[in-house]
Amino acid sequence: MITLWGAVGIAFGLWFATGWYLNERLQLVHAKLDRLLENFDGLREYLYEIDPQFDDERRLLTELFSDKPGTMFSGMDHMELEKRKREEGYRTLNAHFLDGGFRAPNQ
């Protein structure tokens, strides 16, 4: 018959072994993720540059850091855009998923 301390020891051993196994698997996942991110270096910046949903943000940031006259309110406009993105779940497009998520050129 197994004693109480034996059962606790077995449970502790299984708990430790499971934690060790999951930690090893997690390290493998992190290694694969690091390799993936190295292969796709710059993809996020590229998508930011070509995605039409960020047109207004790019325009405001360009105006904000330019010295042209008439751009004094671009910082305020950018803050309002960031607020709207937070309220809408970081989405600047007002199209539904079923519409394809594309913005018409005149908007």
N, C-alpha and C positions, 0 to 999 in steps of 0.2 A: 504494500500500500504506500502511496506517495504521501509524504508529509506536507504540512502547510508550507514550511520553508522550501521544500523541494519544488512545490507548485509555483511559489513566488519566484524562485530562482529560474525556473523554466520560462515563466512569463517575462521576466526581466531579460533573459537571454534572447527570446524571440523578439521582444521589443527593440533591443539593441541591434540585432541582426537586420530587422526590417528597416530601421533608421539608417544603418550603414548602407544597405542595398539601395534605398531610395536616394541617398546622398550621392552614391556612385552614378546612378542613372541621371541625376540632375546635373552632375559635372559633365557627363557626355552631351546632354542637351545644350548646356552652355557652350561647350566646345563647337558643336555643330552650328549654333547660332552665331558665334564669332566668325566661323568660316563663311557663313552665308552673308553676313554683313560686310566682310572684307571683299567678297566677290561683287556685291552690289553697292560699292562705295560711290556716293554721289547720286544714287537713284532718287532719294528724297528731294534733293535740291533740283534735279532735272524735272521731276514731276511738278514741283512747285513752280518752275519756270514756264511749263507748257499748259498747266491746268487752267481753264478759263474761270474756274470758281475763285481764283486768287487774283483776277485782273484788278479789282478795286483795291485790294490790299497792296499790290505792287505799285499801282498808280499813286496811292497815298504815301507810301514809303519813298518813292522817287521824288514826289513833291516836297516831302518833309526834309529831305537832305539836299535839296537844290537851293540855289540862291536867286531863283527867278522871283520877280515881284508877283504878288497875288497869291502866294502860297502860305500866307500867315496862319490860316486856319486848318492846314492839313494835319497838324498834330492833334487838334481837337477832333477832326473827322476820323482820324485813325483810332483814337480812344473810343469814339462812338461805334466804330466798326467792330472793335474788339469786344465791346459790351454786347452788341447784337449777336456776335458769334458765340459768346458765352451763353446768352439766353436761348439761342437756337441750337445748342449742342455743338458748337464749333463748326457750323455749316453755314456758308454764306449764300448758298443757292436756296431759293424759295420754291423750287420745283419738287414735286412729289417723286417718290421712287418709280412709280409707274409711268411718269412722264419721261423717263430716261435720265433725269437729273441734269439736262442740258439747258443752258440759258440762251435765249434768242439774242442775235447780234445787236438788236436795238435796245436792249435793256441795260 
